[in-house]
Amino acid sequence: MTSGQACQAVQGSGDDVSSFQAKESYGTREDDSAQECKSGEDSSENNSKSSSESESDTEETDIRKSDEELEKNELLPPVESEANSQFRCEHVRTEHNQKEQVTPRKLSRGQFRLKLEAEGTYQCTVTGLIFDVTKAAVIKYSVLSWSKHADYVKKPWIVGGPIFDVSCDSASVLTSIQFPHSLSLNDHESDMTFKVLHIKSTGPAIEPSVDHSMTHVKWHVSSLSPVGPVIQTQEPVHYNGAVILYKVVNNHPSLSFRVYVATNNDSFIKDISNAVKHSDKKFIKIDKPPVCKKLQDGKRYRLISESEAEITPEEMEFVDGSLLKLKSYFEVYLEQPMEFTLSLIELESEEIVWKAKLRECDWILHDQYKNERKRNTISNRRRKSSNSLSDEEFYNKRLKGRDISDGTKAKTTLTDQQLMALAKKMGKDWKEIGIECLKLEMKDIQQIQAKEEEVNVHKFLMLEKWRKGEKSNGTAQNLYDSLKDHVSYEIIQILEGFL
């Protein structure tokens, strides 16, 4: 399910920037018999790279790495979807039954990988993307940020859904992609023109779609590089909306929340997640049903609380903020912790489009869980160290070590046991991590692989090679700093336990 945001009352593309003259090599789609792109055209651009991106590039870096090193028969771990709650009509439900639902493997840095075994139509259960392939293929993809490509989206075009970077081991095998859109069409699609913005190595181009449904826009693959749906219309745009809440985490008894109102758009939602992650404050996400009734571009909305609360701003005009770097939100503040209900109201009709009741258990259980985990970890360590000691001996030892223990763990060289614990959690990209993050050379990896050992031993030997090279700096802190932006959350948790 998706999360939501509030949007600033500004124009989606900006009048002060000169309009980009996008190339349109095909005719406009006016009905269901739109002209199709020639298959195989421009396939040489399969490996063209995305535009350089700044702050969050670690999450959107090039996903076109070789798949030869991926082992066979790997079980796909379940991945939670953040944006797959679009409204569907009967026509779409019929289409849905004809697609094979597939769950991707989640790689590092927000990337996904699908291994498709045969010809067919497959829908990703996480992103909603639909792929048509003519034979077995391996597809990698990730959600990008529209705000980093805002200069390419100019009036009369507006964003219609998330933008993706997709690659395939054989470009000609992937014939078409259907992109999820965030529009609530109903009776408002007659005047809409659906196309895609395709950001190629030679520059951006507007290309036609070949079909659209209540939830997707279909595009025939011309080449593979960042692509996302765009629309053109003279009528007010209605969006499938979403609302997401974050609570500030601090020691103050008062309550403070951020409430984002957004289109049901993965790119938009990813920007919100990054904004919260990089905030000076700490937040936890409050799990409430995010989907709200349709939101209309240009309408004003107000957030109200049944209990006394300070809400800033009192109201705001809704626009799709996908292209904006700064995302707007409502700030909710309560002096005392209590249960309360929030409602989002469209001012003109006074219709409630979203409502949720917040209870103390929504955030207290989260804090208790974190504290319980921390207490259990400390308790287990104490139990091990005091197992053969009397209470008095343990107390004296604890006092004796107190002055010298703070900060020494992070400065201690990692043990073989710790390295093996990390090795067992590393994925199939361990060689790339060794070269990119641990500064090993390819010859080092080849020498390790030449030893006839189990793959976890190879990973261990790689970490051991790094530790030897670092000498006294082969510490948990040093390894954490090297890997924190490139490995799974599970590995980060293990490393944090070593600190």
C-alpha positions in Angstrom: 0.0 0.0 0.0 1.2 3.4 -0.7 2.0 6.3 1.6 1.0 9.9 1.0 2.2 13.4 1.0 0.9 17.0 0.8 1.7 19.0 -2.3 2.7 22.7 -2.6 0.4 25.1 -4.4 2.7 25.7 -7.3 2.6 24.9 -11.0 3.7 21.3 -11.8 6.3 22.4 -14.3 7.0 26.1 -13.7 6.4 29.0 -16.1 9.9 30.5 -15.5 11.8 27.7 -17.1 12.0 27.6 -20.9 10.0 24.7 -22.3 12.0 21.7 -23.5 11.3 20.8 -27.1 10.8 17.0 -26.7 11.1 14.8 -29.7 7.9 13.2 -30.8 8.7 10.5 -33.3 5.3 8.9 -33.3 1.7 10.1 -33.7 -0.5 11.0 -30.7 -2.7 8.3 -29.3 -6.3 9.4 -29.6 -8.1 6.0 -29.3 -7.5 2.4 -28.7 -6.1 1.7 -32.2 -2.9 3.8 -31.5 0.0 3.2 -33.8 2.5 0.7 -32.4 6.2 1.2 -32.3 8.4 -1.0 -34.5 9.9 -3.9 -32.5 13.6 -3.9 -32.0 14.0 -0.2 -32.9 16.8 1.6 -31.3 17.7 -1.4 -29.2 21.4 -0.4 -29.2 20.5 2.1 -26.5 19.9 -0.7 -23.9 22.8 0.2 -21.8 22.4 4.0 -21.8 22.8 5.4 -18.3 20.5 7.7 -16.3 21.2 11.3 -15.8 23.7 11.9 -13.0 21.8 12.4 -9.7 23.0 13.9 -6.4 22.1 13.2 -2.8 20.2 9.9 -3.0 22.2 8.3 -5.9 23.2 5.5 -3.6 19.6 4.3 -3.9 19.3 4.9 -7.7 22.7 3.9 -9.0 23.2 1.9 -12.1 21.4 -1.5 -11.8 22.9 -3.0 -14.9 25.4 -5.4 -13.2 26.1 -8.8 -14.6 23.8 -11.6 -13.6 26.4 -14.4 -14.2 27.4 -14.4 -10.5 23.8 -14.9 -9.3 23.3 -18.5 -8.1 20.6 -20.7 -9.3 17.5 -21.8 -7.5 17.5 -19.0 -5.0 14.3 -18.5 -3.0 12.7 -15.1 -3.4 12.2 -13.4 -0.1 8.8 -11.7 0.4 8.9 -8.0 -0.2 6.4 -5.6 1.2 4.8 -3.3 -1.3 4.6 0.4 -0.6 2.6 1.3 -3.7 0.2 -1.2 -5.2 -3.3 0.0 -4.1 -4.6 1.5 -7.2 -8.3 1.4 -7.9 -9.4 -1.2 -10.5 -12.4 -1.6 -12.7 -13.9 -4.9 -14.0 -11.9 -4.6 -17.2 -8.7 -4.5 -15.2 -9.7 -7.4 -13.0 -10.2 -9.5 -16.1 -6.7 -8.4 -17.4 -5.3 -9.2 -13.9 -6.3 -12.8 -14.2 -4.3 -13.2 -17.4 -1.0 -12.0 -15.8 1.3 -14.1 -13.7 2.0 -12.4 -10.4 5.7 -12.5 -9.5 7.6 -11.3 -6.5 11.0 -9.8 -7.2 14.2 -10.3 -5.2 15.1 -7.1 -3.5 18.6 -6.0 -4.0 20.6 -3.3 -2.3 19.9 0.4 -2.9 16.3 0.0 -3.7 16.8 -2.2 -6.7 14.6 -5.2 -7.8 15.4 -8.3 -9.8 13.0 -10.6 -11.6 14.0 -13.9 -13.2 11.3 -14.9 -15.7 11.5 -18.5 -16.9 9.5 -18.3 -20.1 7.5 -16.2 -22.6 4.5 -14.5 -21.0 3.1 -11.4 -19.3 4.2 -10.9 -15.7 3.2 -8.3 -13.0 5.5 -7.3 -10.2 3.7 -7.5 -6.9 5.8 -4.7 -5.4 5.8 -1.9 -8.0 2.8 -2.9 -10.2 5.0 -2.9 -13.4 3.8 -5.4 -16.1 6.4 -6.9 -18.4 5.8 -8.7 -21.8 8.6 -11.0 -22.7 9.1 -13.4 -25.6 11.3 -15.8 -23.7 13.2 -16.3 -20.5 14.7 -13.1 -19.2 16.3 -11.4 -16.2 15.0 -7.9 -15.6 16.3 -5.3 -13.1 14.5 -2.1 -12.2 14.3 0.6 -9.6 12.0 3.6 -8.8 13.6 7.0 -9.6 12.7 10.5 -8.5 10.8 12.8 -10.8 12.2 15.8 -9.1 15.6 15.0 -10.5 14.2 15.0 -14.0 11.9 18.0 -13.5 13.5 20.1 -16.3 12.3 17.6 -18.9 8.6 17.8 -17.9 7.1 21.0 -19.3 3.6 22.3 -20.0 1.3 21.0 -21.4 2.7 17.7 -20.1 2.3 16.6 -16.4 3.5 13.5 -14.5 1.1 10.6 -14.7 2.8 8.0 -12.5 6.2 6.9 -11.2 9.4 6.9 -13.3 11.5 3.7 -13.5 14.9 2.7 -14.6 14.6 -0.7 -16.3 17.3 -3.0 -17.7 17.1 -6.5 -19.3 19.8 -9.0 -20.1 18.4 -9.2 -23.6 16.7 -6.0 -24.8 14.8 -7.6 -27.7 13.1 -10.1 -25.4 11.3 -7.3 -23.4 8.7 -6.1 -25.9 6.5 -3.9 -23.8 6.1 -2.4 -20.3 2.9 -1.3 -18.6 3.6 1.5 -16.1 1.1 2.1 -13.1 -0.4 5.5 -13.2 -1.9 7.6 -10.3 -4.9 8.9 -12.1 -8.5 8.4 -11.2 -10.0 8.2 -14.7 -13.7 7.3 -14.5 -15.3 9.7 -16.9 -12.3 12.0 -17.2 -10.2 10.2 -19.7 -11.8 11.2 -23.0 -9.7 14.3 -23.4 -6.4 12.9 -22.0 -3.4 12.1 -24.1 -1.2 9.4 -22.6 2.5 9.2 -23.5 5.8 8.4 -21.8 8.9 10.5 -21.2 11.9 8.5 -22.2 15.3 9.8 -21.0 17.8 8.4 -23.4 21.6 8.9 -23.6 20.9 11.4 -26.5 18.4 13.3 -24.4 14.7 13.1 -23.4 12.0 12.3 -25.8 8.2 12.1 -25.6 7.1 8.7 -27.0 3.6 7.4 -27.6 1.8 4.8 -25.5 0.0 2.0 -27.3 -2.8 1.6 -24.8 -4.0 2.5 -21.3 -6.3 1.1 -18.7 -7.8 2.4 -15.5 -4.4 1.6 -13.8 -1.7 1.3 -16.4 -0.1 2.9 -19.4 1.4 0.5 -22.0 4.5 1.3 -23.9 6.4 -0.6 -26.6 10.0 -0.8 -25.6 12.3 1.2 -28.0 15.3 1.1 -25.8 15.9 0.8 -22.0 16.7 3.8 -19.8 14.5 5.8 -17.4 10.9 6.0 -18.5 7.7 7.2 -16.9 4.1 8.1 -18.0 3.1 11.6 -18.7 -0.3 13.0 -19.7 -1.8 16.1 -21.4 -5.3 17.4 -20.7 -7.3 20.6 -20.6 -9.6 19.3 -17.8 -8.9 19.2 -14.0 -7.0 16.1 -13.1 -8.3 13.6 -10.5 -5.8 11.5 -8.7 -5.9 8.3 -6.6 -4.7 9.8 -3.3 -2.8 8.5 -0.4 -2.0 9.8 3.1 0.9 8.8 5.3 1.8 9.7 8.8 5.1 10.0 10.6 5.6 10.7 14.3 8.5 12.6 15.8 10.5 10.4 18.2 11.8 12.2 21.2 11.6 12.2 25.0 9.1 15.0 25.3 5.6 13.9 26.5 3.9 16.0 23.7 3.0 14.5 20.3 4.2 15.8 17.0 3.3 14.4 13.6 3.9 15.0 9.9 0.9 14.2 7.6 1.7 13.9 3.9 -1.0 14.0 1.3 0.1 12.7 -2.1 -0.8 11.0 -5.4 -0.5 7.2 -5.4 2.9 7.5 -7.0 5.9 5.5 -6.0 8.4 8.2 -7.1 6.5 10.8 -5.0 6.4 8.4 -2.0 10.1 7.6 -2.3 10.9 11.3 -2.2 8.9 11.6 1.0 10.7 8.6 2.6 14.0 10.2 1.7 13.0 13.5 3.1 12.0 11.9 6.4 15.2 9.8 6.5 17.4 12.8 6.0 15.6 15.0 8.5 17.4 16.3 11.6 14.6 14.8 13.6 13.9 11.1 14.1 10.6 9.7 12.9 8.6 6.4 13.0 6.0 5.6 10.4 2.4 5.2 11.8 0.7 2.3 10.1 -2.8 3.5 9.0 -4.7 2.8 5.9 -3.2 5.3 3.4 -5.6 5.2 0.5 -8.1 8.1 0.4 -10.8 9.1 -2.1 -9.8 10.8 -5.2 -8.0 14.1 -4.9 -8.5 16.9 -7.5 -5.8 19.2 -8.7 -6.4 22.8 -7.6 -8.9 21.9 -4.8 -8.3 23.0 -1.2 -8.1 20.5 1.6 -8.1 20.9 5.4 -6.9 18.5 8.1 -8.9 18.5 11.3 -8.6 16.8 14.7 -11.5 15.8 16.9 -9.2 16.5 19.9 -7.6 19.9 20.5 -4.5 20.1 18.4 -2.4 22.6 16.6 -2.4 21.9 12.8 -0.2 23.9 10.5 -1.1 25.0 7.9 -4.8 25.0 8.4 -5.5 24.1 4.8 -3.6 23.8 1.5 -4.2 23.6 -2.2 -3.6 20.1 -3.7 -1.3 19.8 -6.7 0.8 16.9 -7.7 4.2 17.6 -6.1 6.2 14.9 -7.9 8.5 17.4 -9.6 9.1 19.4 -6.4 12.2 18.8 -4.4 10.5 20.0 -1.2 7.3 18.1 -0.3 4.6 19.9 1.7 3.0 18.4 4.8 0.6 19.2 7.6 2.3 19.4 11.1 0.1 18.2 13.9 1.0 19.0 17.5 -0.8 17.8 20.8 0.3 19.1 24.2 -0.6 15.8 25.9 -0.5 12.3 24.6 -4.0 11.0 23.9 -6.1 9.2 21.4 -7.4 11.4 18.6 -9.0 11.2 15.1 -7.7 13.0 12.0 -9.8 13.8 9.0 -8.9 15.2 5.6 -11.8 17.3 4.2 -12.3 18.8 0.7 -13.4 22.3 1.6 -15.8 23.1 -1.3 -17.9 20.0 -0.8 -17.0 19.4 2.8 -16.6 15.7 2.0 -14.3 13.6 4.2 -11.8 11.9 1.8 -9.7 10.3 4.5 -10.0 9.5 8.2 -8.0 7.6 10.8 -8.0 7.2 14.6 -4.6 7.3 16.3 -4.1 5.5 19.5 -1.1 5.5 21.9 -0.4 1.8 21.0 0.3 3.0 17.4 3.6 4.4 18.6 4.1 3.1 22.2 4.3 -0.5 21.1 7.0 0.5 18.6 9.1 2.2 21.3 8.5 -0.8 23.7 9.7 -3.2 21.0 12.9 -1.2 20.4 13.5 -1.0 24.2 12.7 -4.7 24.7 15.2 -5.7 22.0 17.8 -3.4 23.5 17.2 -4.9 27.0 17.3 -8.4 25.7 20.6 -7.8 24.0 22.1 -6.3 27.1 20.7 -9.0 29.3 22.1 -11.8 27.1 25.5 -10.2 27.1 25.4 -9.9 30.9 24.2 -13.4 31.3 27.1 -14.8 29.3 29.7 -12.8 31.2 28.2 -13.5 34.6 27.5 -17.1 34.1 30.4 -18.3 36.2 30.6 -15.4 38.6 28.8 -14.6 41.8 26.7 -11.5 42.1 29.5 -9.7 44.0 32.2 -10.8 41.5 30.1 -9.7 38.6 29.3 -6.3 40.2 33.0 -5.7 40.9 34.0 -6.7 37.4 31.3 -4.4 36.0 32.6 -1.4 38.0 36.2 -2.2 37.1 35.5 -2.2 33.4 33.1 0.7 33.2 35.7 3.4 32.8 37.4 1.7 29.9 34.6 0.0 28.1 32.9 3.0 26.5 33.8 3.3 22.9 36.4 0.5 22.9 34.2 -2.1 21.1 34.1 0.1 17.9 37.9 0.3 18.0 38.5 -3.4 18.5 39.5 -5.5 15.4 36.7 -7.7 14.2 37.0 -11.4 15.1 36.7 -14.4 12.8 33.4 -15.2 14.3 32.1 -11.7 13.6 33.3 -11.8 10.0 31.6 -15.2 9.4 28.3 -13.9 10.9 28.5 -11.0 8.3 29.5 -13.4 5.5 26.5 -15.6 6.0 24.2 -12.6 5.5 25.8 -11.3 2.3 24.0 -11.8 -1.0 25.1 -12.6 -4.5 26.6 -9.1 -4.9 29.4 -9.8 -2.4 32.1 -9.5 -5.1 30.9 -6.1 -6.2 30.9 -5.0 -2.6 34.4 -6.3 -2.1 35.7 -4.3 -5.1 33.5 -1.2 -4.7 33.4 -0.8 -0.9 36.3 -2.7 0.5 38.7 -1.6 -2.2 39.8 -5.1 -3.2 41.0 -5.8 -6.7 39.5 -8.4 -9.1 42.6 -10.5 -8.8 41.9 -10.8 -5.0 38.4 -12.0 -5.7 39.6 -14.5 -8.3 42.2 -15.9 -5.9 39.5 -16.4 -3.3 37.2 -18.1 -5.7 40.0 -20.4 -6.9 39.9 -22.1 -3.5 37.4 -24.9 -3.5 35.4 -23.8 -0.6 31.7 -23.1 0.1 30.5 -19.7 -1.0 30.1 -18.4 2.6 33.8 -19.2 3.1 34.6 -17.1 0.0 32.7 -14.2 1.5 34.5 -14.7 4.8 37.9 -14.8 3.1 37.0 -11.5 1.3 36.3 -9.8 4.6 39.4 -11.4 6.1 41.5 -9.9 3.2 40.0 -6.5 4.0 40.8 -6.9 7.7 44.4 -7.8 7.1 44.8 -4.8 4.8 43.3 -2.5 7.3 45.5 -3.9 10.2 44.5 -2.1 13.4 41.7 -0.3 11.5 39.9 -3.5 10.7 37.2 -2.5 13.2 33.4 -2.7 13.2 33.1 1.1 12.9 35.4 1.2 9.9 33.5 -1.6 8.2 30.2 0.0 9.1 31.3 3.3 7.5 32.4 1.4 4.3 29.2 -0.7 3.9 26.3 1.3 5.3 25.1 2.7 2.0 25.6 -0.5 0.0 24.4 -3.5 2.0 21.1 -4.9 3.4 19.4 -3.6 6.5 20.1 -7.0 8.2 23.8 -6.6 7.8 23.7 -3.0 9.1 21.9 -4.3 12.2 24.6 -6.9 12.8 27.3 -4.3 12.4 25.5 -1.9 14.8 25.4 -4.8 17.3 29.2 -5.0 17.1 29.7 -1.2 17.8 
